[in-house]
Amino acid sequence: MAKVVKSKREILDVDQELEKLDTKKKTKKVESEKKDKKKGTSKKSKNKMSTQKSRHGIFKYFHEVRVEISKVKWPSKKDMVKYSIATLAFILFFSAFFYIIDLVFALLKAGV
């Protein structure tokens, strides 16, 4: 039985709080099933509706992707050239650095 101190005056039992949440979810589910029965919708019609919603969801998803990409601040051509040159310089520097380290260890191992 885990106890949580919510404030100075109140100590809650975690298990009891979880049970309350579960009962709320169950009652909501039962209420939604009752509403569906009153409306006369069946599971088959729900499945058909869900596939239609998923199709609309796909279009909505790609639309939102396009909107988000339009918000991206893309670097200018000048910045891209600068970043590319910096990247190549780092690659060349570290490749030379590790080549020299490898050469030194090879020479030490050979006994020269």
C-alpha positions as CSV (number, residue, x, y, z in Angstrom):
1,M,0.0,0.0,0.0
2,A,1.8,3.1,-1.2
3,K,1.0,6.3,0.4
4,V,1.5,9.7,-1.2
5,V,1.6,13.0,0.6
6,K,-0.5,15.4,-1.6
7,S,-0.2,18.3,0.8
8,K,0.6,18.8,4.5
9,R,-2.9,17.8,5.6
10,E,-3.8,15.1,3.1
11,I,-2.3,11.6,2.6
12,L,-3.6,9.6,-0.4
13,D,-3.6,5.9,-0.9
14,V,-2.4,5.3,-4.4
15,D,-4.3,2.0,-4.9
16,Q,-7.6,3.7,-3.9
17,E,-6.9,6.6,-6.4
18,L,-6.2,4.1,-9.2
19,E,-9.4,2.2,-8.4
20,K,-11.4,5.5,-8.6
21,L,-9.8,6.2,-12.0
22,D,-10.6,2.7,-13.3
23,T,-14.3,3.0,-12.2
24,K,-14.6,6.4,-14.0
25,K,-13.2,4.9,-17.2
26,K,-15.6,1.9,-17.0
27,T,-18.6,4.1,-16.4
28,K,-17.7,6.3,-19.4
29,K,-17.3,3.2,-21.6
30,V,-20.7,1.8,-20.4
31,E,-22.3,5.2,-21.1
32,S,-20.9,5.4,-24.6
33,E,-22.1,1.9,-25.3
34,K,-25.6,2.8,-24.1
35,K,-25.5,5.9,-26.4
36,D,-24.5,3.7,-29.3
37,K,-27.3,1.3,-28.7
38,K,-29.8,4.2,-28.6
39,K,-28.4,5.5,-31.9
40,G,-28.5,2.1,-33.4
41,T,-24.9,2.0,-34.6
42,S,-23.3,-1.4,-34.7
43,K,-19.7,-2.4,-34.6
44,K,-19.6,-3.0,-38.4
45,S,-20.7,0.6,-39.0
46,K,-18.1,1.8,-36.5
47,N,-15.4,-0.1,-38.4
48,K,-16.5,1.4,-41.7
49,M,-16.5,4.9,-40.1
50,S,-13.1,4.3,-38.6
51,T,-11.6,3.4,-42.0
52,Q,-13.1,6.5,-43.4
53,K,-11.6,8.5,-40.5
54,S,-8.2,6.9,-41.0
55,R,-8.3,7.9,-44.6
56,H,-9.1,11.4,-43.6
57,G,-6.4,11.1,-40.9
58,I,-3.8,10.3,-43.5
59,F,-4.6,13.3,-45.6
60,K,-4.7,15.5,-42.5
61,Y,-1.3,14.1,-41.4
62,F,0.3,15.0,-44.7
63,H,-1.3,18.4,-44.7
64,E,0.1,19.1,-41.2
65,V,3.5,17.8,-42.3
66,R,3.5,20.3,-45.2
67,V,2.4,23.1,-42.8
68,E,5.2,22.3,-40.3
69,I,7.8,22.1,-43.1
70,S,6.8,25.5,-44.3
71,K,7.5,26.9,-40.8
72,V,11.1,25.6,-40.9
73,K,13.8,28.3,-41.4
74,W,16.0,26.8,-44.0
75,P,19.6,27.9,-44.2
76,S,20.7,30.2,-47.0
77,K,23.1,29.1,-49.8
78,K,25.9,31.1,-48.1
79,D,25.3,29.4,-44.8
80,M,25.3,25.9,-46.4
81,V,28.6,26.6,-48.2
82,K,30.1,27.8,-44.9
83,Y,28.8,24.7,-42.9
84,S,30.0,22.3,-45.7
85,I,33.5,23.8,-45.7
86,A,33.6,23.6,-41.9
87,T,32.5,19.9,-42.0
88,L,35.1,19.0,-44.6
89,A,37.8,20.8,-42.6
90,F,37.0,18.8,-39.5
91,I,37.0,15.6,-41.5
92,L,40.4,16.3,-43.0
93,F,41.8,17.4,-39.7
94,F,40.7,14.4,-37.8
95,S,41.6,11.9,-40.5
96,A,45.2,13.4,-40.6
97,F,45.3,13.3,-36.8
98,F,44.3,9.7,-36.5
99,Y,46.6,8.8,-39.4
100,I,49.6,10.3,-37.6
101,I,48.6,8.6,-34.3
102,D,48.4,5.3,-36.2
103,L,51.7,5.9,-37.9
104,V,53.4,6.7,-34.5
105,F,52.1,3.5,-32.9
106,A,53.1,1.4,-35.9
107,L,56.6,2.8,-35.7
108,L,56.8,2.2,-32.0
109,K,55.7,-1.3,-32.4
110,A,58.3,-1.9,-35.2
111,G,61.0,-0.7,-32.9
112,V,62.2,2.2,-34.9
